[in-house]
Amino acid sequence: MTAVTALPMPGKHYLRGRWLEGAGERFESRNPARWSEVIGIFPQATAAEVDQAVCAARDAYPAWRRTSRIYRAELFDRLAQLIKAETESLAVLMARECGKVLNECRAEIIEGLHMVQYVFGTARMPMGEVLASEIAEKDAYVRRKPRGVAAVITPWNFPFAVPLWMLGPSLLEGNTVVYKPSEDTPAIGQALVALLERAGFPPGVINLVHGAGEVGELLVRDPRVNLVLFTGSYEVGARIQQISAGMVDRICACEMGSKSAVIVCADARLDLAVTASILSAFKTSGQRCVSAGRILVHEKRLEEFAQRFVELARRLNIGDPLDERSFTGPVINEAAVRKISYYNQLAREEGGQVLLDGGRMLDEAHRDGWYMSPFVYRIQHRPQIRCIREEVFGPHVALIPFSTNEEAAAIYNDTDYGLSLAVITEDYRAMRFFREECDFGMGYVNLPCIGAEVHLPFGGVKKSGNGRPSAAGLIETVTHRAAWTVNHGWEIRMAQGLKTDLD
């Protein structure tokens, strides 16, 4: 176990290259594993401070977009070296602030590093296309141009990697940014901006404001913001899109949760199926947008699968995130405990057969934190059952039987979400069937439904996203494609046979 003792971090905004105390009220970031421990004390941004941040980004934009793309990439190379040097300290801070176990935190820091390395690598790749013209004397080009100022609003559960998914492509392509980290993880957000400062990003190119939802709404309502990049709940994402709908020069990329699932087919290897399902359901205590709230199991394998799944879930080591032996840690806060407990009770009321009765852990080792144990139940799929259609965001999972692959696909699709899917099978025809028939943005075969890699697009369909995926896929959002046609002839000749005779 890693012993950590530290004074609370002094929280500050970062505007125009300066760290500022902030004029607003203060709020605390606390350790969800030891709620008595204060990680830091941070300023709630005022309307004036949000305005200053947007002004700073707008002022920095003309010079930043005119810099060499290669120069911008070199700053990311410097950032990569800093992240490598600070990996362990960043992981410990993250474990203390968001409650993820150290192994997951280290993996997230590496994921953020991979995004930075990916961005650096793309800088020397083509940023446009050369196309043929109908007219021999013409050259036609398509070039990517930055959009302007981006508001980056990120969640607590991936407080380092997800911001870099958004910040990396945005900054490389010449946009400037106002970044608001989650109010549950402001310390790791501030630590990330400090690294960007050390890497040499010019004043005003990246700006940081702290605060709760009202700060994010101020950013979204500002018409000078050209891009809103958001990961979080559907309710907040839908409001962002609603506010932005009337703005002429505004693009939104919203990733908004899921009711993801693992499908265990009749021919599945059960050892692999159980392991994949445990990781999908309970890593990060089920607090990933891709976490599996449903395990769909072929009826012939359900009894054996359920027994082995519940036995393993019962043995999971749920404890201090700084203890290397812990499989998972607490949920983020008291509100999460209340929500998960509500859905546990709802599953009982809707006819679920409880196989493992999880709930708040109140023994001596867990009493000071927001620890929840796994809740597992068996339930038949039926119309209108809320517990198997709504996102819980906790260690709450339903085992649902099916008889045919067609039925499994129908059950999987019977939610408002469509983010992540895992299929456990040895049958290549079944793999293709689920790939074609299910609504998802990320699919896995003989793997958990978690495990994104940065060079792939991250996003979903239906309520899970709005068609603008994050990570590598974000370049399509943070730039716009501009056509550029050049005539090398001595006279004007038009496409489509359009006449140019002026007489």
Buried (B, 14 or more C-beta within 10 A) or exposed (E): EBEEEEEBBEBBBBBBBEBBEBEBEEBEBBBBBBBEBBBBBBBBBBEEBBBBBBBBBBBBBEEBBEEEBEEBBBBBBBBBEBBEEBBEEBBBBBBBBBBBBBBBBBBBBBBBBBBBBBBBEBBEEEBBEEEEBEBEEBBBBEEBBBBBBBBBBBBBBBBBBBBBBBBBBBBBBBBBBBBBBBBBBBBBBBBBBBBBBEBEBBBBBBBBBBBBBEBBBBBBEBEBBBBBBBBBBBEBBBBBBEBBEEBEEBBBBBBBBBBBBBBBBBEBBBEBBBBBBBBBBBBBBBBBBBBBBBBBBBEEBBEEBBEBBBEBBEEBEBBBBBBEEBBBBBBBBEEBBEBBBEBBEBBBEBEBEBBBEBBBBEEEEBEBBBBBBBBBBBBEBEEEBEBBBBBBBBBBBBBBBBEEBEBBBBBBBBBBBBBBBBBBBEBEEBBEBBEEBBBBBBBBBBBBBBBBEBBEBBBBBBBBBBEBBBBBBBBBBBBBEEEEEEBEEEEEBEEEEEEEEEE
